[in-house]
Amino acid sequence: MRKCLKCGTYTLKEICPKCGEKTVIPKPPKFSLEDRWGKYRRMLKRALKNKKA
């Protein structure tokens, strides 16, 4: 997950779809067995891995 610092929107993209600003990866979340966002983190990790290859 990425976050736009200007408008606070969360997205998987490098550029915010709302305001067009660059997004950043916020600090890692605390560990939890009931990981609500794990699906999206894994999607981002796979996308970044495929992009490099």
HELIX and SHEET records of a PDB file:
HELIX    1   1 GLY A   38  LYS A   52  1                                  15    
SHEET    1   A 3 TYR A  10  THR A  11  0                                        
SHEET    2   A 3 ARG A   2  CYS A   4 -1                                        
SHEET    3   A 3 THR A  23  VAL A  24 -1                                        
END                                                                             
